[in-house]
């Protein structure tokens, strides 16, 4: 495991070029659903996961649990869960909205060489409960912070990642046979992108338009 040694205060190399590049990285953090079949080096994935574990967590609880899903049988269960949930979701739309939904590619589960499930260990004793007595959901928020860190790190390496939310968490959790007390937060497909786009797929196919900060920031 690599030991990260940050620069001392006052010596951080975050100049204007770095800041501009970081902004580009954030903008390129797309939900990738179209992958090439080329394998991803295991060490690269392990390095990305290690970096993700430096995300902030409530009370330093580090509740994230990463599960590499390599079994074809288990992957098939996940795909079947997605297909069933996707079909149910389609039934909730009518007319042109239904047609648009039917044409969207909402997961790259069949093509992606990497499947990664990330759980929150709700029973963890790490951190001794600090900071989560009144908001226990912050354990899962901490896992989301790790997911975002992983996502940015992956994109910095040119690797694509998609977050698959159209599935049954209970079915996936059972299929992966994880310890009791683990809650599924994210099921990710990862691989080298088959194509690159700056705009999100849902925006590109006119499902939804982006709302900018002026519409989302309020004062009280």
C-alpha positions, -999 to 999 in steps of 0.1 A, spaced: 0 0 0 13 34 -10 18 60 18 6 94 7 28 122 19 11 156 12 32 187 9 35 208 41 12 238 46 22 267 25 39 245 -1 9 230 -19 14 229 -57 -21 241 -65 -13 268 -89 -37 283 -116 -28 255 -140 -36 228 -115 -69 245 -106 -79 248 -143 -70 211 -149 -90 201 -118 -120 219 -131 -116 201 -164 -115 168 -145 -147 176 -126 -165 185 -159 -152 152 -175 -165 131 -147 -193 116 -167 -214 86 -160 -199 62 -186 -221 34 -199 -203 24 -231 -171 5 -226 -144 -13 -246 -138 -49 -236 -100 -43 -230 -90 -55 -195 -81 -30 -168 -49 -38 -148 -57 -51 -113 -30 -28 -98 -47 3 -113 -80 -7 -98 -63 -14 -64 -45 20 -65 -78 38 -73 -95 21 -44 -67 30 -21 -70 66 -31 -108 64 -25 -102 54 11 -87 88 18 -121 103 14 -136 120 45 -157 99 68 -178 107 98 -158 101 130 -131 86 108 -153 55 107 -142 45 72 -174 25 66 -167 17 30 -164 -19 20 -154 -27 -16 -164 -59 -33 -149 -69 -67 -176 -88 -84 -158 -113 -107 -182 -143 -106 -202 -147 -138 -230 -162 -118 -232 -132 -95 -229 -107 -123 -258 -125 -141 -279 -120 -110 -271 -83 -110 -279 -80 -147 -312 -98 -142 -321 -74 -114 -312 -44 -136 -333 -58 -165 -363 -64 -143 -361 -30 -126 -356 -13 -159 -387 -29 -173 -407 -18 -143 -394 17 -147 -404 18 -183 -440 11 -174 -441 43 -154 -437 65 -185 -461 73 -214 -458 87 -249 -426 103 -260 -411 101 -226 -415 63 -227 -399 62 -261 -370 83 -250 -365 61 -219 -366 29 -240 -338 43 -261 -315 53 -233 -285 32 -224 -286 31 -187 -259 6 -178 -228 -10 -192 -230 -41 -171 -226 -65 -201 -196 -47 -216 -177 -34 -185 -147 -55 -175 -150 -44 -139 -180 -46 -116 -175 -31 -81 -200 -30 -54 -195 -6 -25 -212 -11 8 -216 8 40 -208 -12 71 -236 0 94 -223 -20 123 -187 -8 122 -171 0 155 -144 21 139 -147 57 151 -167 47 182 -199 63 169 -184 98 168 -205 123 148 -233 99 138 -254 97 169 -280 121 156 -274 115 119 -266 78 114 -271 83 76 -237 101 76 -221 66 74 -236 62 39 -228 98 30 -192 89 38 -193 60 14 -207 84 -13 -176 106 -7 -154 76 -14 -174 69 -46 -169 104 -58 -132 103 -50 -129 70 -69 -148 85 -98 -125 115 -102 -94 93 -97 -106 69 -124 -114 97 -149 -79 111 -143 -65 78 -155 -88 78 -185 -110 51 -170 -148 53 -173 -172 46 -145 -210 43 -143 -232 42 -112 -260 16 -117 -290 25 -95 -317 7 -115 -316 -26 -96 -329 -42 -64 -304 -36 -36 -317 -66 -16 -312 -90 -45 -277 -77 -52 -267 -79 -15 -280 -114 -13 -262 -124 -45 -229 -111 -32 -232 -129 1 -218 -101 22 -219 -99 60 -251 -88 78 -251 -51 85 -236 -41 51 -259 -18 31 -254 -14 -6 -246 22 -16 -232 19 -51 -229 -7 -78 -203 5 -103 -193 -7 -138 -159 4 -149 -136 1 -180 -120 20 -208 -147 43 -225 -158 34 -260 -165 70 -266 -161 103 -247 -186 131 -242 -185 163 -222 -222 164 -218 -241 138 -198 -260 111 -218 -293 121 -203 -288 157 -214 -275 147 -248 -307 127 -254 -330 155 -241 -341 136 -210 -332 165 -187 -315 199 -189 -287 209 -166 -297 234 -138 -270 259 -129 -261 273 -95 -282 304 -99 -313 282 -98 -301 261 -68 -285 285 -43 -308 302 -18 -304 326 11 -323 327 44 
